[in-house]
């Protein structure tokens, strides 16, 4: 189609424009929203089914499960094994988040200094994120082996040093967790540092401010929202930890590293008590949901404070 100008008017030449039927205009928004609807159904249906199992006595030993109300919830909440798992899960999540945040911020500050070594390390840093946690658990499990593991040999600990004893198993799992996920925090914080304006730092240098003063007074308040985003992601993910901890310790020795996810696995897959496993997961969801709501509120306040809209 082309437009030709003639004195006093504008004429259209070429094939006529076909009008879109009204029913197609009305149908278009629904067609475009279908992928989102399928995604929501794919998420909500398993979740709703799991919540439904919480109120049944569903197990391999029960051929016809029936509704039993809140019996599973009261039973699990009165079980010491659940509270031990919940306590370990929260402790693990707090320690993992603190360790990875401190290390990640430190690594980001080091990589922010432009140098050839820094640019090389920046690219090497993401390699652990490219390895599945299960595979990382297998690799580190071989390295931890007291008989032929490389760590005992390099550190001179001998063949009797057990990385997975009751007092060391959690710290060994945390070491693997930090190796996998500290790069995530470092990359996120580094992106925040490089997005900061340079003028305040140049003015502080002219005034003779030290590096630590500039970091504490200028950089830290401005990158605090980035740090909080990393904390939220890592804390939520650590509360749901399963893969590499299960590969390394399977929840042992005893129940020393039994997370809520591992407790749900043991009840559902090992002992075939599906309703009890679903109850574990439902309570874990409640913990994650409430914690996420609180941390997102803290993040919103930090963002408003960084933007200068809140005192």
C-alpha positions in Angstrom: 0.0 0.0 0.0 1.2 3.5 -0.9 0.0 7.0 -0.4 -0.1 9.5 -3.3 -0.5 13.2 -2.9 -2.8 15.1 -5.3 -3.7 18.8 -5.1 -6.1 19.2 -2.2 -6.3 15.6 -1.1 -4.3 12.4 -0.2 -5.2 9.2 -2.0 -4.5 5.6 -1.0 -3.4 3.2 -3.7 -2.8 -0.5 -3.5 -4.8 -3.4 -1.9 -7.4 -2.4 0.6 -6.6 -2.8 4.3 -8.5 -5.7 5.9 -10.3 -4.8 9.0 -9.7 -7.0 12.1 -13.0 -8.7 13.1 -14.2 -7.6 16.5 -14.3 -11.1 17.8 -10.5 -11.4 17.1 -9.8 -8.2 19.0 -11.8 -9.5 22.0 -10.1 -13.0 21.8 -6.5 -11.7 21.5 -6.0 -10.8 25.3 -7.2 -14.3 26.3 -4.9 -16.0 23.8 -1.9 -14.0 24.9 -2.6 -14.9 28.6 -2.9 -18.6 28.0 0.8 -19.4 28.7 0.5 -17.6 32.1 -2.7 -19.5 32.9 -1.0 -22.8 32.1 2.0 -21.8 34.2 -0.3 -20.9 37.2 -2.2 -24.1 36.9 1.0 -26.1 36.7 2.1 -24.5 39.9 -1.1 -24.3 41.9 -2.4 -27.8 41.1 0.6 -29.7 42.7 0.6 -27.2 45.6 -3.2 -27.6 46.2 -2.8 -31.4 46.0 0.0 -31.4 48.5 -2.1 -29.2 50.9 -5.0 -31.7 50.4 -2.8 -34.6 51.5 -2.0 -32.8 54.7 -5.6 -33.5 55.8 -5.6 -37.2 54.8 -4.0 -40.3 56.3 -2.4 -41.0 52.9 0.3 -43.7 53.2 1.3 -46.9 51.4 -0.1 -48.9 54.4 -3.5 -47.2 54.0 -5.3 -48.5 50.9 -8.2 -46.0 51.2 -7.1 -42.7 52.8 -9.7 -40.6 54.5 -9.9 -37.1 55.9 -8.5 -36.8 59.4 -8.5 -33.1 59.8 -5.6 -31.5 61.6 -4.2 -34.8 63.0 -1.1 -34.7 60.8 -0.3 -31.1 61.7 -0.7 -31.7 65.5 1.3 -34.9 65.2 4.2 -33.4 63.3 4.2 -30.2 65.5 4.4 -32.4 68.6 7.2 -34.5 67.2 10.8 -33.7 68.5 12.3 -34.9 65.1 10.4 -32.1 63.3 11.6 -29.4 65.6 15.2 -30.7 65.4 14.9 -30.6 61.6 13.4 -27.1 61.7 16.1 -25.9 64.1 18.9 -27.2 62.0 17.3 -25.8 58.8 17.0 -22.3 60.2 20.5 -22.4 61.7 22.0 -23.7 58.5 20.1 -21.0 56.5 21.3 -18.2 58.8 25.0 -19.4 58.8 25.0 -20.0 55.0 23.5 -16.6 54.3 25.9 -14.7 56.6 29.0 -16.5 55.4 28.2 -16.1 51.7 27.1 -12.5 52.1 30.3 -11.5 53.9 32.5 -13.4 51.4 30.5 -12.2 48.4 30.7 -8.5 49.3 34.5 -8.9 50.0 35.1 -10.6 46.7 33.0 -8.0 44.9 35.1 -5.2 46.4 38.3 -6.9 45.3 37.0 -7.5 41.8 35.8 -3.9 41.5 39.4 -2.8 41.2 40.2 -2.9 37.5 43.1 -5.3 36.7 43.9 -8.2 34.5 43.8 -10.6 37.4 40.4 -9.2 38.5 38.9 -9.6 35.0 40.1 -13.2 34.8 38.8 -14.0 38.3 35.5 -12.4 37.4 35.0 -14.9 34.6 36.2 -17.9 36.6 34.0 -16.9 39.6 30.8 -18.0 37.9 32.0 -21.6 37.2 30.6 -23.0 40.5 27.2 -21.6 39.6 27.3 -23.7 36.4 27.6 -26.9 38.3 24.5 -28.6 39.6 24.5 -28.8 43.4 24.1 -32.6 43.3 27.2 -32.9 41.1 29.1 -30.5 43.4 28.1 -32.6 46.4 29.4 -35.8 44.7 32.7 -34.0 43.8 33.2 -32.6 47.3 32.1 -35.9 48.9 35.0 -37.6 47.0 37.4 -34.8 48.2 36.2 -35.3 51.8 36.8 -39.0 51.8 39.2 -39.8 54.6 40.8 -42.7 52.7 41.6 -41.3 49.3 40.2 -37.7 49.5 42.6 -35.0 48.3 41.7 -32.6 51.2 43.1 -34.9 54.0 46.2 -35.4 51.9 46.8 -31.8 51.1 46.0 -30.5 54.6 48.0 -33.3 56.2 45.1 -34.5 58.3 45.7 -38.2 57.9 43.2 -40.9 57.1 41.4 -40.7 60.5 40.0 -37.2 60.1 36.3 -37.5 59.4 34.7 -34.5 57.7 31.2 -35.9 58.4 31.4 -36.6 62.1 28.5 -35.3 64.1 30.4 -32.1 65.1 31.8 -31.4 61.6 29.0 -32.5 59.2 27.2 -29.2 59.2 30.4 -27.2 58.6 31.4 -29.5 55.8 28.0 -28.9 54.1 28.3 -25.2 54.7 31.7 -25.2 53.0 30.2 -26.8 49.9 27.3 -24.4 50.0 29.6 -21.4 50.2 31.7 -22.7 47.3 28.6 -23.0 45.1 26.7 -19.9 46.0 29.1 -17.2 47.1 29.7 -16.3 43.4 26.0 -15.5 43.1 26.3 -12.9 45.9 29.6 -11.5 44.6 28.2 -11.1 41.0 25.1 -9.4 42.2 26.9 -7.0 44.6 29.5 -6.3 41.9 26.8 -5.3 39.5 25.5 -2.9 42.1 28.9 -1.4 42.8 29.5 -0.7 39.1 26.2 1.0 38.7 27.0 3.6 41.4 27.8 7.2 40.3 31.4 8.2 40.5 31.0 11.8 41.5 30.5 11.3 45.3 33.6 9.1 45.5 35.7 11.5 43.5 34.6 14.4 45.7 35.4 12.4 48.9 38.9 11.6 47.5 39.5 15.3 47.0 38.4 15.9 50.6 40.9 13.3 51.8 38.5 10.6 52.9 39.9 7.2 53.5 38.8 4.1 51.6 37.0 2.7 54.7 35.2 6.0 55.3 34.0 6.1 51.7 32.9 2.5 51.9 31.0 2.9 55.2 29.5 6.4 54.5 28.9 6.2 50.7 29.1 2.8 49.1 27.5 0.6 51.7 24.2 2.7 52.0 23.9 2.8 48.2 24.6 -0.9 47.6 22.5 -2.0 50.6 19.4 -2.8 48.5 21.6 -5.1 46.3 22.9 -6.9 49.4 19.4 -7.4 50.7 18.3 -8.9 47.4 21.2 -11.4 47.6 20.3 -12.1 51.3 16.7 -12.7 50.4 17.5 -15.1 47.6 20.1 -17.0 49.5 18.1 -17.2 52.8 15.0 -18.5 51.0 17.1 -21.0 49.0 19.0 -22.2 52.1 15.7 -22.8 53.9 14.8 -25.3 51.1 18.3 -26.9 50.9 18.3 -30.6 50.0 20.4 -31.6 47.1 24.1 -31.3 48.1 23.4 -31.9 51.9 21.6 -35.1 51.1 24.4 -36.2 48.7 27.0 -35.5 51.4 25.4 -36.7 54.6 21.8 -38.1 53.8 20.8 -36.2 56.9 23.3 -37.9 59.2 25.2 -38.8 61.2 22.0 -39.7 63.1 19.9 -36.6 62.4 22.7 -34.1 62.7 22.1 -32.6 59.3 18.5 -33.5 58.7 16.8 -30.5 57.1 13.0 -30.2 56.6 13.4 -31.2 53.0 15.3 -34.3 54.0 12.6 -35.1 56.6 9.9 -34.8 54.0 11.9 -37.1 51.7 12.4 -39.7 54.4 8.8 -39.7 55.3 7.4 -39.7 51.8 10.0 -41.9 49.9 11.6 -44.1 52.6 8.7 -44.9 54.9 5.9 -44.1 52.4 4.0 -41.8 54.7 2.9 -39.4 52.1 0.7 -37.2 54.2 3.4 -36.8 56.8 5.9 -35.8 54.1 3.3 -33.3 52.7 2.9 -31.9 56.2 6.6 -31.2 56.4 6.6 -29.4 53.1 3.5 -27.4 54.0 5.1 -26.2 57.2 8.3 -25.4 55.3 6.2 -23.4 52.9 4.7 -21.4 55.7 8.1 -20.6 57.2 9.5 -19.5 53.8 6.4 -17.5 53.0 6.4 -15.6 56.3 10.1 -15.0 56.1 9.9 -13.8 52.5 7.1 -11.3 53.3 9.2 -9.8 56.1 12.4 -9.6 54.1 10.7 -8.1 51.1 9.3 -5.4 53.4 12.8 -4.7 54.7 14.0 -4.5 51.1 11.3 -2.0 50.2 12.3 0.3 53.1 16.0 0.0 52.1 15.2 1.0 48.5 13.2 4.0 49.6 15.9 5.1 52.0 18.5 4.7 49.3 16.4 6.8 46.9 16.0 9.5 49.6 12.2 9.1 49.9 12.2 7.8 53.4 14.2 8.9 56.4 
